[in-house]
Amino acid sequence: MRKKSNTTKKAAAPAGRTAKPATGKQPPARRAAAKPQAPRATAPVPPPSTDDIATRAYYLEEKRRTDGLPGDEQQDWIEAERQLRAEAAGQKRPAKSKKA
């Protein structure tokens, strides 16, 4: 004897989505693309050597005189030291403000 087959059709799910059984649990939260990280403690940056400052100041003075800009050796020295400290700290040199 043959078994009777079930000839009733089940209702089709809507196109594009399939129904998931409810389990009472929420799906895991999605991770953010980039989590903000706490700032790292960096080691103190050693000051630039006197020779490095003198070399940079020399080139700043050369450029200043070539361009015909006012200034003196002390300003060149201070600017050279500022630039070297900024570079050692990993910063870009900020644009100098023009004084009127």
N, C-alpha and C positions, 0 to 999 in steps of 0.2 A: 503494500500500500504506500502511496505517495503522500508526503506531507504537504499540507496546504501552505502556500506562500502568502505573505501579507501583501496585499495588492493596494493598500491605502498609501497615498503619497504623503510625505511629511512636508510641512510648510517650508518654503525656501527662505533662507535668510536674505535680508536686503543686500543688494549688490554692493561690493566694496568693503563691507564690514561684516565680521562674523561675531556673533554674540559670545561673550565669555561668561562662564558661570560665576556668580557672586560668591566670594569666599569670605567676605568680611574684612579682608586685609587690604590696605592701600598699597598701590604700587610704590616701589622705592623711588625716593626723590632723585631727580637728575642732578648731576654734579655741575657746578658752574664751570665755564670755560677756563677761567683763570682766577684762582683764589688770591686775594691780597695777602701778602706775606708781611710778617712783622719786620721792621727794619733791623738789619744786622748790625751788631756792634763792630765797628771797624777799628783796626789798629791805628794809633796816631801816626800821622804822616811826618816823617823827619823833615826838618827844614832843609831847603836847598843849600848846597855848599857855596862858599864865598866865590870860588872860581866860576861856578855856573852862573851866579848872579852877575859877576863882573863881565862875563862873556855876553850874556843877554843884554846888559846895560850898554855895552859897546855897540852892539848892532842896533839897539834902539836909538842911540845917539847918532849913529851914522845915518839912519833913515830920517831922523828929525832934522838934521842939518841939510841933508839932500833936498828935503821937501821945504826947507826954509821955515820951519815951525819954531816958535819960541820954546824955551825950556832950559834946564840946566842939568848938571851931572846928578844931582841929588834926586831930581824927579825921575830921571832915567833909571837910577838904582832902585827906587821904590817901585816903579812900574815893572821892572824886571823881576824883582822879588815877588810881587803880586802875581804876575803871570806864571812863574815857576811853581808857586804854591797852589794855584788853581789847577795847573796841569797835573801836579802830583796827587791832588785830591780827586782827579778824574772829572773835573768840570771843564766845560768849554770856556774859552776866554770870552767874557761879556764884551759887547761893543762899547767902545769908549763914547761917553757923551760929549757932544760938541759944546764948547763954551763960547758964548757970544762975546 
